[in-house]
């Protein structure tokens, strides 16, 4: 059974909701989840906050936080996670930010540096550096797989 089918079944069974805040994945997490019928029964939606201005204006991430840590950082992914929970009122949230390439990397933050946050409202999110490798498509797919796998673990599926 795929992760998205497991998530669909468990979220509906437990009457929970989910929302996502995506940057470098550009909506790929939401697209993967919504391939399964009846996703609308638990999935509230996604914000693709690709630009810093969207992160600030929609997810209410302070500009100073982005300047201090950079858009690709554990601090920003946590703020994205908190922002999507606040915006949607969902029970669970996923957030990702990173550099999918092929350009945009630096020695400090090379292509494939992805920060992700998965968790339940009222609890500390699990935040980690995915460190995906390969071309852009491979990095995005690896990130989607990683966050959905983590959500499955959080849901005890």
Backbone as a printed PyTorch tensor [residue, N CA C, xyz], in Angstrom:
tensor([[[  0.8480,  -1.1790,   0.0000],
         [  0.0000,   0.0000,   0.0000],
         [  0.8930,   1.2410,   0.0000]],

        [[  0.5780,   2.2050,  -0.8420],
         [  1.3840,   3.4270,  -0.9180],
         [  1.1630,   4.2890,   0.3210]],

        [[  2.1170,   5.1660,   0.5590],
         [  2.0000,   6.0760,   1.7090],
         [  0.7460,   6.9280,   1.6050]],

        [[  0.4600,   7.4220,   0.3980],
         [ -0.6870,   8.3170,   0.2690],
         [ -2.0110,   7.5930,   0.5250]],

        [[ -2.0950,   6.3190,   0.1840],
         [ -3.2980,   5.5310,   0.4840],
         [ -3.3830,   5.2820,   1.9910]],

        [[ -2.2750,   4.9300,   2.6110],
         [ -2.2470,   4.7180,   4.0700],
         [ -2.6420,   5.9870,   4.8170]],

        [[ -2.0970,   7.1120,   4.3840],
         [ -2.4090,   8.3950,   5.0180],
         [ -3.8940,   8.7030,   4.8580]],

        [[ -4.4040,   8.5160,   3.6670],
         [ -5.8200,   8.7710,   3.3890],
         [ -6.7020,   7.9520,   4.3340]],

        [[ -6.4290,   6.6800,   4.4270],
         [ -7.2450,   5.8020,   5.2640],
         [ -7.1650,   6.1900,   6.7400]],

        [[ -5.9590,   6.4200,   7.2260],
         [ -5.7710,   6.7140,   8.6520],
         [ -6.3470,   8.0880,   9.0250]],

        [[ -6.1360,   9.0760,   8.1870],
         [ -6.6530,  10.4150,   8.4870],
         [ -8.1840,  10.3980,   8.5250]],

        [[ -8.7840,   9.7210,   7.5720],
         [-10.2510,   9.6510,   7.5340],
         [-10.7820,   8.8230,   8.6980]],

        [[-10.1240,   7.7250,   8.9940],
         [-10.5350,   6.8570,  10.0990],
         [-10.5050,   7.6020,  11.4280]],

        [[ -9.4650,   8.4180,  11.6290],
         [ -9.3000,   9.1510,  12.8870],
         [ -9.9590,  10.5360,  12.8470]],

        [[-10.5740,  10.8710,  11.7060],
         [-11.2210,  12.1710,  11.5100],
         [-10.2680,  13.3300,  11.7790]],

        [[ -9.0750,  13.2250,  11.1770],
         [ -8.0480,  14.2480,  11.3030],
         [ -7.9380,  15.0230,  10.0040]],

        [[ -7.3120,  16.1970,  10.0890],
         [ -7.0920,  17.0100,   8.8980],
         [ -5.6000,  17.2740,   8.7000]],

        [[ -5.2540,  17.6110,   7.4670],
         [ -3.8670,  17.8520,   7.0780],
         [ -3.8030,  19.0280,   6.1180]],

        [[ -2.7410,  19.8090,   6.2350],
         [ -2.4490,  20.8820,   5.2940],
         [ -0.9410,  20.9130,   5.0590]],

        [[ -0.5310,  21.4620,   3.9240],
         [  0.8960,  21.5260,   3.6090],
         [  1.3070,  22.9380,   3.2240]],

        [[  2.5610,  23.2460,   3.5200],
         [  3.2050,  24.4840,   3.0830],
         [  4.4490,  24.0440,   2.3290]],

        [[  4.4660,  24.2880,   1.0330],
         [  5.5490,  23.8020,   0.1880],
         [  6.2770,  24.9570,  -0.4780]],

        [[  7.5760,  24.8100,  -0.5720],
         [  8.3800,  25.7540,  -1.3240],
         [  9.0180,  25.0110,  -2.4900]],

        [[ 10.1460,  24.3680,  -2.2730],
         [ 10.9040,  23.7450,  -3.3620],
         [ 10.1750,  22.5990,  -4.0510]],

        [[  9.1960,  21.9980,  -3.4040],
         [  8.4460,  20.9020,  -4.0230],
         [  7.3140,  21.4120,  -4.9050]],

        [[  7.0140,  22.6830,  -4.8330],
         [  6.0680,  23.3100,  -5.7450],
         [  4.6950,  22.6830,  -5.8230]],

        [[  4.2190,  22.0940,  -4.7590],
         [  2.9000,  21.4800,  -4.7530],
         [  2.9080,  19.9750,  -4.9990]],

        [[  4.0910,  19.3880,  -5.1290],
         [  4.1900,  17.9510,  -5.4280],
         [  3.6390,  17.0820,  -4.2920]],

        [[  3.7480,  17.5460,  -3.0550],
         [  3.2080,  16.7740,  -1.9340],
         [  1.6840,  16.7610,  -2.0430]],

        [[  1.0990,  17.9240,  -2.2340],
         [ -0.3580,  18.0130,  -2.3760],
         [ -0.8310,  17.2090,  -3.5850]],

        [[ -0.1060,  17.2730,  -4.6810],
         [ -0.4900,  16.5370,  -5.8880],
         [ -0.4880,  15.0430,  -5.6280]],

        [[  0.5090,  14.5690,  -4.9290],
         [  0.6010,  13.1350,  -4.6380],
         [ -0.5410,  12.6940,  -3.7220]],

        [[ -0.8450,  13.4910,  -2.7050],
         [ -1.9300,  13.1410,  -1.7890],
         [ -3.2800,  13.1210,  -2.4970]],

        [[ -3.5000,  14.0780,  -3.3740],
         [ -4.8150,  14.2190,  -4.0020],
         [ -5.0380,  13.2760,  -5.1820]],

        [[ -4.0820,  12.4310,  -5.4790],
         [ -4.2920,  11.3870,  -6.4910],
         [ -5.2080,  10.2860,  -5.9640]],

        [[ -5.3600,  10.2220,  -4.6450],
         [ -6.1740,   9.1930,  -4.0050],
         [ -7.6010,   9.7280,  -3.8410]],

        [[ -8.6020,   8.9320,  -4.2210],
         [ -9.9900,   9.3770,  -4.0610],
         [-10.3260,   9.7120,  -2.6050]],

        [[-11.2200,  10.6430,  -2.4270],
         [-11.7440,  11.0700,  -1.1220],
         [-10.7320,  11.8120,  -0.2570]],

        [[ -9.6580,  12.2860,  -0.8610],
         [ -8.6830,  13.0760,  -0.1030],
         [ -9.3310,  14.3260,   0.4860]],

        [[-10.3660,  14.8390,  -0.1790],
         [-11.0310,  16.0510,   0.3050],
         [-11.6730,  15.8570,   1.6750]],

        [[-11.8040,  14.6210,   2.1070],
         [-12.3890,  14.3610,   3.4180],
         [-11.4210,  14.6760,   4.5640]],

        [[-10.1170,  14.8400,   4.2460],
         [ -9.1600,  15.1810,   5.3070],
         [ -8.1610,  16.2590,   4.9090]],

        [[ -7.8900,  16.4050,   3.6230],
         [ -6.8520,  17.3430,   3.1840],
         [ -7.4630,  18.7170,   2.9560]],

        [[ -7.0040,  19.6960,   3.7550],
         [ -7.5700,  21.0390,   3.6860],
         [ -6.9850,  21.8680,   2.5560]],

        [[ -5.7300,  21.6110,   2.1940],
         [ -5.1120,  22.3600,   1.1110],
         [ -3.6480,  22.5940,   1.3490]],

        [[ -3.0770,  23.3670,   0.4220],
         [ -1.6470,  23.6310,   0.4480],
         [ -1.3720,  25.0640,   0.0290]],

        [[ -0.3380,  25.6270,   0.6070],
         [  0.1820,  26.9160,   0.1660],
         [  1.5430,  26.6430,  -0.4510]],

        [[  1.6930,  26.9900,  -1.7200],
         [  2.9940,  26.8990,  -2.3690],
         [  3.6230,  28.2780,  -2.2400]],

        [[  4.4530,  28.4060,  -1.2300],
         [  5.0890,  29.6940,  -0.9210],
         [  6.5170,  29.6700,  -1.4560]],

        [[  6.6030,  29.7350,  -2.7620],
         [  7.8980,  29.6250,  -3.4240],
         [  8.7690,  30.8510,  -3.1710]],

        [[  8.1740,  32.0070,  -3.1580],
         [  8.9530,  33.2330,  -2.9400],
         [  8.9550,  33.6090,  -1.4590]],

        [[  9.9520,  34.3860,  -1.0770],
         [ 10.0110,  34.8790,   0.3000],
         [  8.8110,  35.7620,   0.6090]],

        [[  8.3680,  36.5490,  -0.3640],
         [  7.2300,  37.4310,  -0.1170],
         [  5.9650,  36.6260,   0.1960]],

        [[  5.7810,  35.4800,  -0.4560],
         [  4.6280,  34.6250,  -0.1350],
         [  4.7750,  34.0430,   1.2690]],

        [[  5.9870,  33.6570,   1.6240],
         [  6.2150,  33.1410,   2.9760],
         [  5.8300,  34.2050,   4.0080]],

        [[  6.2110,  35.4320,   3.7240],
         [  5.9210,  36.5220,   4.6430],
         [  4.4420,  36.8930,   4.6570]],

        [[  3.8570,  37.0850,   3.4820],
         [  2.4980,  37.6090,   3.3890],
         [  1.4120,  36.5740,   3.6980]],

        [[  1.6030,  35.3370,   3.2820],
         [  0.5600,  34.3270,   3.4720],
         [  0.7790,  33.5100,   4.7420]],

        [[  2.0190,  33.1040,   4.9730],
         [  2.3070,  32.2710,   6.1480],
         [  2.7570,  33.0930,   7.3600]],

        [[  2.8680,  34.4110,   7.1630],
         [  3.2060,  35.3500,   8.2410],
         [  4.5640,  35.0800,   8.8810]],

        [[  5.5340,  34.7390,   8.0560],
         [  6.8980,  34.5560,   8.5430],
         [  7.5740,  35.9250,   8.5730]],

        [[  8.1250,  36.3180,   9.6970],
         [  8.7630,  37.6290,   9.7740],
         [  9.9330,  37.7580,   8.7940]],

        [[  9.9870,  38.8830,   8.1170],
         [ 11.0670,  39.1700,   7.1710],
         [ 12.4300,  39.0350,   7.8530]],

        [[ 12.5050,  39.5030,   9.0990],
         [ 13.7780,  39.4530,   9.8270],
         [ 14.2520,  38.0110,  10.0410]],

        [[ 13.3210,  37.0700,  10.1980],
         [ 13.6850,  35.6610,  10.3700],
         [ 14.3010,  35.1120,   9.0810]],

        [[ 13.7270,  35.4920,   7.9460],
         [ 14.2700,  35.0520,   6.6530],
         [ 15.6490,  35.6630,   6.4180]],

        [[ 15.7990,  36.9320,   6.7330],
         [ 17.0990,  37.5980,   6.5620],
         [ 18.1480,  36.9550,   7.4650]],

        [[ 17.7800,  36.6670,   8.6910],
         [ 18.7340,  36.1170,   9.6600],
         [ 19.1690,  34.6860,   9.3130]],

        [[ 18.2270,  33.8300,   8.9010],
         [ 18.5280,  32.4110,   8.7130],
         [ 18.5470,  31.9450,   7.2620]],

        [[ 17.9800,  32.7350,   6.3720],
         [ 17.8330,  32.3140,   4.9840],
         [ 16.5810,  31.4720,   4.8310]],

        [[ 16.0100,  31.4650,   3.6230],
         [ 14.7530,  30.7540,   3.3810],
         [ 14.8980,  29.2460,   3.5190]],

        [[ 16.1170,  28.7440,   3.3570],
         [ 16.3660,  27.3040,   3.4740],
         [ 17.0590,  27.0630,   4.8120]],

        [[ 16.2500,  26.8250,   5.8320],
         [ 16.7780,  26.6560,   7.1820],
         [ 15.7350,  25.9740,   8.0620]],

        [[ 16.1860,  25.3660,   9.1480],
         [ 15.2230,  24.7430,  10.0630],
         [ 14.2820,  25.7770,  10.6950]],

        [[ 14.7710,  26.9760,  10.9080],
         [ 13.9360,  28.0250,  11.4990],
         [ 12.7790,  28.3960,  10.5740]],

        [[ 13.0680,  28.4940,   9.2830],
         [ 12.0200,  28.8690,   8.3300],
         [ 11.0400,  27.7330,   8.1110]],

        [[ 11.5210,  26.4940,   8.0270],
         [ 10.5700,  25.3890,   7.8280],
         [  9.6510,  25.2600,   9.0410]],

        [[ 10.1780,  25.5100,  10.2230],
         [  9.3170,  25.4800,  11.4170],
         [  8.2740,  26.5940,  11.3400]],

        [[  8.7070,  27.7800,  10.9310],
         [  7.7750,  28.9050,  10.8070],
         [  6.7220,  28.6250,   9.7320]],

        [[  7.1100,  27.9640,   8.6490],
         [  6.1460,  27.5780,   7.6130],
         [  5.1340,  26.5870,   8.1820]],

        [[  5.6270,  25.6150,   8.9400],
         [  4.7620,  24.6150,   9.5720],
         [  3.7610,  25.2920,  10.5080]],

        [[  4.2520,  26.1950,  11.3500],
         [  3.3740,  26.9210,  12.2620],
         [  2.3870,  27.7920,  11.4930]],

        [[  2.8740,  28.4130,  10.4180],
         [  2.0270,  29.2950,   9.6150],
         [  0.8700,  28.5680,   8.9530]],

        [[  1.1310,  27.3790,   8.4080],
         [  0.0540,  26.6420,   7.7390],
         [ -0.9340,  26.0920,   8.7610]],

        [[ -0.4670,  25.7110,   9.9370],
         [ -1.3870,  25.2920,  10.9970],
         [ -2.2930,  26.4530,  11.3980]],

        [[ -1.7140,  27.6190,  11.5580],
         [ -2.4850,  28.8000,  11.9420],
         [ -3.4840,  29.1920,  10.8530]],

        [[ -3.0440,  29.1560,   9.6180],
         [ -3.8840,  29.5610,   8.4890],
         [ -5.0800,  28.6370,   8.2930]],

        [[ -4.8620,  27.3230,   8.4520],
         [ -5.8990,  26.3500,   8.1080],
         [ -6.6250,  25.7330,   9.3020]],

        [[ -5.9990,  25.7470,  10.4670],
         [ -6.5850,  25.0800,  11.6100],
         [ -6.4810,  23.5630,  11.5450]],

        [[ -5.6150,  23.0370,  10.6930],
         [ -5.4970,  21.5830,  10.5180],
         [ -4.9040,  20.9150,  11.7540]],

        [[ -5.1500,  19.6040,  11.8400],
         [ -4.6090,  18.8160,  12.9420],
         [ -3.1330,  18.4960,  12.7320]],

        [[ -2.7670,  18.2190,  11.4750],
         [ -1.3900,  17.8910,  11.1010],
         [ -0.9410,  18.8290,   9.9990]],

        [[  0.3730,  19.0110,   9.9230],
         [  0.9230,  19.8310,   8.8450],
         [  2.2660,  19.2870,   8.4040]],

        [[  2.5550,  19.5550,   7.1410],
         [  3.8460,  19.2610,   6.5300],
         [  4.3500,  20.5740,   5.9460]],

        [[  5.6440,  20.8470,   6.1190],
         [  6.2580,  22.0150,   5.4890],
         [  7.6110,  21.6130,   4.9200]],

        [[  7.9510,  22.1650,   3.7620],
         [  9.2580,  21.9130,   3.1560],
         [  9.7970,  23.1880,   2.5190]],

        [[ 11.1120,  23.3470,   2.6230],
         [ 11.8120,  24.4290,   1.9450],
         [ 13.2010,  23.9160,   1.5920]],

        [[ 13.7050,  24.3230,   0.4550],
         [ 15.0180,  23.8220,   0.0790],
         [ 15.4680,  24.2720,  -1.2940]],

        [[ 16.5170,  23.6240,  -1.7650],
         [ 17.1280,  23.9470,  -3.0600],
         [ 17.1010,  22.6840,  -3.9150]],

        [[ 16.1700,  22.6650,  -4.8760],
         [ 16.0160,  21.4920,  -5.7410],
         [ 16.9240,  21.5570,  -6.9680]],

        [[ 17.4890,  22.7070,  -7.2520],
         [ 18.4490,  22.8430,  -8.3440],
         [ 17.8130,  22.9490,  -9.7130]],

        [[ 18.6020,  22.9220, -10.7360],
         [ 20.0370,  22.6550, -10.7100],
         [ 20.8870,  23.8500, -10.2630]],

        [[ 20.2840,  25.0340, -10.1590],
         [ 21.0340,  26.2020,  -9.6930],
         [ 20.5260,  26.5930,  -8.3120]],

        [[ 21.1600,  27.5820,  -7.7260],
         [ 20.7090,  28.1210,  -6.4540],
         [ 21.4950,  27.6400,  -5.2520]],

        [[ 22.3060,  26.6050,  -5.4350],
         [ 23.0850,  26.0940,  -4.3170],
         [ 24.2900,  26.9570,  -4.0040]],

        [[ 24.7690,  26.8260,  -2.7860],
         [ 25.9840,  27.5040,  -2.3410],
         [ 26.8350,  26.4610,  -1.6120]],

        [[ 28.0920,  26.7760,  -1.3150],
         [ 28.8850,  25.8190,  -0.5340],
         [ 28.2470,  25.4800,   0.8200]],

        [[ 27.6010,  26.4590,   1.4410],
         [ 26.9580,  26.2350,   2.7420],
         [ 25.6420,  25.4750,   2.6050]],

        [[ 24.9370,  25.7500,   1.5120],
         [ 23.6420,  25.1200,   1.2550],
         [ 23.6240,  24.6360,  -0.1930]],

        [[ 24.2020,  23.4600,  -0.4320],
         [ 24.2650,  22.9590,  -1.8080],
         [ 22.9020,  22.4950,  -2.3200]],

        [[ 22.8170,  22.3400,  -3.6400],
         [ 21.6120,  21.7700,  -4.2420],
         [ 21.3220,  20.4490,  -3.5340]],

        [[ 20.0700,  20.2190,  -3.2090],
         [ 19.6710,  19.0220,  -2.4800],
         [ 19.4960,  19.2500,  -0.9910]],

        [[ 19.8070,  20.4620,  -0.5190],
         [ 19.5730,  20.7960,   0.8820],
         [ 18.0860,  21.0860,   1.0390]],

        [[ 17.4100,  20.2380,   1.7660],
         [ 15.9670,  20.3710,   1.9650],
         [ 15.6750,  20.2650,   3.4540]],

        [[ 14.9470,  21.2230,   3.9870],
         [ 14.4850,  21.1530,   5.3640],
         [ 13.0050,  20.8200,   5.3560]],

        [[ 12.5980,  19.8960,   6.2090],
         [ 11.2090,  19.4570,   6.2820],
         [ 10.7370,  19.4490,   7.7290]],

        [[  9.4400,  19.6750,   7.8880],
         [  8.7950,  19.6170,   9.2030],
         [  7.4820,  18.8690,   9.0460]],

        [[  7.2590,  17.9220,   9.9400],
         [  6.0220,  17.1370,   9.9530],
         [  5.5750,  17.0220,  11.4000]],

        [[  4.3050,  17.2600,  11.6330],
         [  3.8470,  17.1010,  12.9980],
         [  2.3980,  17.4340,  13.2190]],

        [[  1.9960,  17.1840,  14.4510],
         [  0.6240,  17.3780,  14.9010],
         [  0.5270,  18.6620,  15.7100]],

        [[ -0.5670,  19.3530,  15.5190],
         [ -0.8490,  20.5730,  16.2910],
         [ -0.7120,  20.2610,  17.7890]],

        [[ -0.0840,  21.1700,  18.5050],
         [  0.0760,  21.0030,  19.9400],
         [  1.2840,  20.1810,  20.3540]],

        [[  1.9950,  19.6190,  19.3670],
         [  3.1990,  18.8410,  19.6430],
         [  4.3660,  19.4570,  18.8870]],

        [[  5.5720,  19.1180,  19.2920],
         [  6.7470,  19.5900,  18.5680],
         [  6.8310,  18.8690,  17.2220]],

        [[  7.0530,  19.6090,  16.1410],
         [  7.1980,  18.9380,  14.8500],
         [  8.5440,  18.2250,  14.7650]],

        [[  8.5870,  17.2120,  13.9270],
         [  9.8560,  16.5750,  13.6120],
         [ 10.4530,  17.3830,  12.4700]],

        [[ 11.6310,  17.9430,  12.6880],
         [ 12.3080,  18.7780,  11.6860],
         [ 13.6310,  18.1240,  11.3540]],

        [[ 13.8890,  17.9670,  10.0510],
         [ 15.1340,  17.3350,   9.6320],
         [ 15.5790,  17.8320,   8.2670]],

        [[ 16.8660,  17.5890,   8.0060],
         [ 17.4720,  17.9340,   6.7260],
         [ 17.4150,  16.6840,   5.8530]],

        [[ 16.6120,  16.7220,   4.8050],
         [ 16.3980,  15.5550,   3.9440],
         [ 17.6650,  15.1720,   3.1810]],

        [[ 18.4470,  16.1420,   2.7200],
         [ 19.7030,  15.8990,   1.9830],
         [ 19.4880,  14.9860,   0.7730]],

        [[ 18.6500,  15.4070,  -0.1300],
         [ 18.3700,  14.6370,  -1.3370],
         [ 19.4580,  14.8510,  -2.3810]],

        [[ 19.6420,  13.8570,  -3.2470],
         [ 20.6570,  13.9450,  -4.2980],
         [ 20.0360,  13.6330,  -5.6490]],

        [[ 20.7100,  14.0990,  -6.7070],
         [ 20.2570,  13.8090,  -8.0600],
         [ 19.8250,  15.0680,  -8.7830]],

        [[ 19.0670,  14.8640,  -9.8600],
         [ 18.5690,  16.0100, -10.6090],
         [ 17.3340,  16.5770,  -9.8960]],

        [[ 16.8130,  17.6680, -10.4120],
         [ 15.6970,  18.3710,  -9.7850],
         [ 14.5060,  17.4390,  -9.5080]],

        [[ 14.1070,  16.6790, -10.5240],
         [ 12.9570,  15.7870, -10.3840],
         [ 13.2040,  14.7290,  -9.3050]],

        [[ 14.4010,  14.1800,  -9.2670],
         [ 14.7500,  13.1590,  -8.2740],
         [ 14.7490,  13.7450,  -6.8650]],

        [[ 15.2650,  14.9540,  -6.7250],
         [ 15.2910,  15.6260,  -5.4180],
         [ 13.8710,  15.8820,  -4.9190]],

        [[ 13.0130,  16.3610,  -5.7970],
         [ 11.6230,  16.6310,  -5.4000],
         [ 10.9220,  15.3260,  -5.0110]],

        [[ 11.0680,  14.2870,  -5.8190],
         [ 10.4280,  12.9990,  -5.5150],
         [ 10.9410,  12.4100,  -4.1990]],

        [[ 12.2540,  12.4980,  -3.9770],
         [ 12.8300,  11.9860,  -2.7270],
         [ 12.2860,  12.7580,  -1.5230]],

        [[ 12.1010,  14.0500,  -1.6910],
         [ 11.5560,  14.8750,  -0.6120],
         [ 10.1130,  14.4900,  -0.3180]],

        [[  9.3120,  14.3330,  -1.3580],
         [  7.9140,  13.9280,  -1.1690],
         [  7.8580,  12.5750,  -0.4600]],

        [[  8.6570,  11.6260,  -0.9270],
         [  8.7010,  10.3020,  -0.2860],
         [  9.0750,  10.4190,   1.1930]],

        [[ 10.0790,  11.2290,   1.4920],
         [ 10.5600,  11.3700,   2.8690],
         [  9.4990,  11.9610,   3.7860]],

        [[  8.8140,  13.0040,   3.3460],
         [  7.8280,  13.6320,   4.2310],
         [  6.5910,  12.7590,   4.3930]],

        [[  6.1780,  12.0840,   3.3340],
         [  5.0200,  11.1940,   3.4670],
         [  5.3610,  10.0070,   4.3600]],

        [[  6.5730,   9.4940,   4.2470],
         [  7.0190,   8.4180,   5.1280],
         [  7.0040,   8.8840,   6.5830]],

        [[  7.4660,  10.0890,   6.8250],
         [  7.4850,  10.6140,   8.1930],
         [  6.0720,  10.7990,   8.7290]],

        [[  5.1480,  11.2430,   7.8800],
         [  3.7620,  11.3890,   8.3270],
         [  3.1680,  10.0270,   8.6660]],

        [[  3.4490,   9.0300,   7.8680],
         [  2.9990,   7.6690,   8.1670],
         [  3.5020,   7.2360,   9.5450]],

        [[  4.7700,   7.5130,   9.8400],
         [  5.3140,   7.1650,  11.1600],
         [  4.6020,   7.9340,  12.2710]],

        [[  4.3370,   9.2080,  12.0440],
         [  3.6490,  10.0300,  13.0440],
         [  2.2340,   9.5130,  13.3210]],

        [[  1.5880,   8.9830,  12.2890],
         [  0.2270,   8.4740,  12.4240],
         [  0.1790,   7.0400,  12.9300]],

        [[  1.3590,   6.4400,  13.1190],
         [  1.4570,   5.0530,  13.5810],
         [  0.7080,   4.0870,  12.6540]],

        [[  0.9160,   4.2600,  11.3710],
         [  0.2500,   3.3870,  10.3870],
         [  1.0650,   2.1160,  10.2270]]])
